[in-house]
Amino acid sequence: MILIIMNVIGFIRMGQDKQYAKKRRRRVSERQLFMIALLGGAIGSWIGMRVWRHKTNHRSFTIGIPLLVVVNVGVIYLAITYLN
């Protein structure tokens, strides 16, 4: 359940940051976006990047978020494998 929540948050925060950028408002920090992805929301953040077309020109995001997707999937796999 926590993974679903983190992915929804990642998706929403990417969209919010895009809207804030358009309106020249205070932005969501890159640190927060990466932390959400690290804590299980990488897939939602990656989908948010694609849907909102946000942060797609930032090398740290185009490499970092997909890498965190792999890490998230690996951790989930290990948790399912070794905790059963």
Backbone as a ProteinNet text record, in pm:
[ID]
protein_1_A
[PRIMARY]
MILIIMNVIGFIRMGQDKQYAKKRRRRVSERQLFMIALLGGAIGSWIGMRVWRHKTNHRSFTIGIPLLVVVNVGVIYLAITYLN
[TERTIARY]
82.4	0	86.6	196.4	284.6	345.8	375.3	433.4	334.3	209.8	106.7	98	96.6	88.3	209.3	330.4	451.9	453.2	405.1	401.9	300.3	186.3	87	145	212	274.9	380.3	464.1	566.7	506.6	400.1	332	274.7	205.2	141.4	244.8	353	453.9	523.7	543.1	600.1	505.6	377	277.9	270.1	274.9	271.1	392	510.2	630.7	624.2	570	553.5	460.8	349.6	256.5	320.1	394.3	462.7	562.5	632.2	729.9	659.8	547.6	473.5	425	384.6	329.9	435.9	562.1	675.8	659.3	605.6	589.2	707.6	711.9	816.6	805.1	917.1	919.6	936.2	902.2	931	1080.3	1151.1	1296	1329.2	1440.4	1485.7	1517.2	1567	1596.5	1469.7	1358.2	1232.1	1183.3	1196	1153.3	1233.6	1364	1447.2	1419.3	1391.4	1363.3	1235	1134.4	1008.9	1036.9	1116.9	1151	1230.4	1323.8	1406.3	1323.4	1223.2	1141.6	1026.5	1038.6	940.6	853.8	871.1	784.8	849.2	949	1023.1	936.9	853.5	770.6	671.8	606.3	514.1	584.2	705.5	782.8	821.7	861.7	900.6	780.3	666.6	544.7	507.7	520.1	493.6	584.5	712.3	805.4	755.9	707.4	662.2	528.7	433.4	301.1	308.8	379	384.9	496.7	578.5	696.7	780.9	814.6	884.5	1016.5	1119	1254.3	1316.1	1262.7	1313	1442.2	1480.2	1606.7	1715	1682.9	1779.1	1842.4	1969.9	2041.2	2028.5	2032.5	2022.3	1888.3	1785.2	1653.5	1636.7	1684.8	1666.7	1748	1852.9	1931.9	1892.6	1877.7	1854.7	1721.6	1614.2	1482.2	1469.7	1508.1	1503.5	1593.6	1707.2	1794.6	1724.8	1653.3	1578.1	1460.1	1405.1	1301.1	1361.4	1480.4	1548.4	1575.4	1622.9	1649	1520	1412.9	1283.2	1236	1242.5	1198.5	1286.1	1416.8	1507.5	1476.8	1450.2	1416.8	1285.4	1187.5	1059	1079.5	1158.1	1186.1	1252.7	1353.9	1424.6	1332.2	1247.3	1154.7	1055.3	1003.7	908.8	978.1	1098	1172.9	1215.2	1269.6	1330.2	1241.3	1130.2	1041.9	925.6	918.8	812.5	860.4
-120.3	0	126.4	123	240.4	270.7	165.6	187.6	256.4	220	285.4	433.1	461	599.9	680.1	623.4	695	721.5	625.3	645.6	751.1	754.3	858.8	995.8	1001.8	1127.7	1171.4	1078.2	1111	1167.1	1103	1148.6	1288.8	1309.1	1438.5	1549.2	1521.5	1625.8	1667.5	1574.1	1611.8	1707.7	1676.8	1764.5	1899.7	1899.9	2026.8	2112.2	2051.4	2127.6	2187	2112.3	2163.8	2286	2276.6	2389.3	2509.2	2482.7	2591.3	2660.3	2583.5	2641.4	2731.1	2686.1	2766.4	2897.5	2893.1	3011.9	3092.3	3049.1	3115.6	3123.9	3015.4	3005.3	2930.5	2926.4	2851.6	2704.3	2643.3	2508.9	2401.8	2279.2	2161.8	2135.4	2114.7	2096.4	1964.9	1965.7	1843.2	1736.9	1779.7	1685.9	1611.6	1685.6	1622.1	1525.6	1564	1476.5	1346.2	1357.3	1236.7	1154.1	1218.7	1145.8	1064.7	1122.7	1050.2	926.9	945.3	833.2	726.7	768.7	675.1	594.1	656.3	590.7	507.9	469.8	379.7	440.4	568.4	635	658.9	579.1	602.3	580.4	478.6	450.9	565	610.6	723.3	850.3	872.8	990.7	983.3	863.9	845.9	867	810.9	831.4	979.6	1045.9	1189.3	1270.1	1231.8	1299.5	1289.6	1173.2	1149.3	1219.4	1204.3	1263.3	1415.3	1472.6	1618.6	1678.6	1592	1636.9	1731.2	1682.4	1764.5	1701	1781.2	1740	1644.3	1641.2	1547.7	1596.3	1719.9	1771	1775.7	1729.9	1728.9	1590.9	1584.7	1457.1	1381.7	1454.1	1387.5	1315.1	1367.5	1304.3	1195.5	1218.7	1119.1	993	1004.4	886.9	841.1	935.9	903.7	837.6	888	831	688.2	661.8	521.8	429.2	480	400.4	368.4	464.6	440.7	346.4	343.4	243.6	104.3	84.6	-45.3	-79.6	17.6	-5	-41.8	33.7	4.9	-135.9	-174.6	-307.8	-414.6	-389.7	-484.1	-502.1	-394.1	-401.4	-475.3	-448.7	-518.6	-668.1	-702	-842.5	-911.5	-847	-904.9	-919.8	-819.7	-825.3	-941.1	-957.6	-1065.8	-1201.9	-1211.1	-1335.6	-1379.9	-1289.1	-1326.1	-1307.1	-1239.3	-1219.1	-1317.2	-1403.2	-1506.1	-1636.5
0	0	0	77.4	84.7	-51.7	-129.7	-262.3	-355.7	-345.9	-428.6	-391.9	-263.3	-216.5	-262.6	-248.2	-288.7	-439.3	-517.9	-662.7	-702.9	-636	-662.6	-624.9	-510.4	-468.3	-569.4	-615.9	-715.3	-842.7	-889.7	-1010.6	-990.9	-879.6	-851.6	-835.5	-762.4	-738.9	-867.8	-960.4	-1090.7	-1162.2	-1159.9	-1222.6	-1155.4	-1022.7	-949.4	-983.2	-986	-1015.8	-1155.8	-1249.1	-1385.3	-1384.9	-1313.8	-1305.6	-1235.3	-1128.2	-1057.6	-1149.8	-1231.5	-1323.9	-1426.2	-1477.5	-1575.4	-1515	-1387.2	-1321.2	-1247.9	-1262.8	-1198	-1046.2	-989.6	-844.3	-785.4	-653.3	-583.8	-620.9	-659.1	-714.2	-607.3	-645.2	-563	-579.8	-470.2	-480.6	-550.2	-623.4	-688.8	-584.6	-471.8	-362.7	-320.3	-307.4	-268.4	-375.9	-501.7	-610.2	-610.7	-590.3	-584.4	-458.9	-347.9	-223.4	-236.4	-298	-321.3	-407.1	-512.8	-600.4	-525.2	-443.9	-367.2	-268.5	-210.4	-108.3	-166.8	-292.2	-351.6	-459.1	-487	-584.9	-720.2	-754.8	-878.9	-1002.8	-1002.4	-1120.4	-1142.4	-1036.6	-1048	-1091.6	-1039.4	-1079.6	-1226.3	-1270.9	-1411.1	-1503.3	-1465.4	-1545.1	-1545.8	-1430.4	-1422.9	-1513.3	-1519.5	-1610.2	-1754.2	-1792.7	-1930.2	-1958.5	-1868.5	-1889.7	-1892.4	-1794.6	-1784	-1869.1	-1931.4	-2007	-1921.4	-1805.2	-1707	-1667.3	-1660.2	-1622.2	-1723.8	-1844.3	-1945.1	-2010.8	-1989.3	-2040.7	-1933.7	-1815	-1704.9	-1697.5	-1725.4	-1729	-1597.1	-1485.9	-1355.6	-1340.4	-1402	-1394.3	-1499.9	-1621.7	-1726.8	-1700.5	-1622.3	-1582.6	-1442.3	-1351.6	-1210.8	-1181.1	-1237.6	-1208.5	-1263.9	-1390	-1435.1	-1352	-1308.5	-1221.8	-1089.9	-1035.5	-911.8	-934.3	-1055.1	-1086.6	-1072.1	-1127.4	-1117.2	-971.3	-894.3	-751.2	-678.6	-704.7	-640.5	-672.3	-798.3	-839.3	-773.4	-767.7	-702.4	-555.1	-485.4	-343.3	-322.4	-406.9	-397.3	-421.1	-522.3	-551.9	-432.3	-376.7	-262.2	-140.9	-119.1	-6.7	-23.6	-144	-168.7	-156.9	-210.3	-211.1	-71.2	6.4	134	256.6	242.5	355.9	356.9	260.2	255.8	310.4
[MASK]
++++++++++++++++++++++++++++++++++++++++++++++++++++++++++++++++++++++++++++++++++++

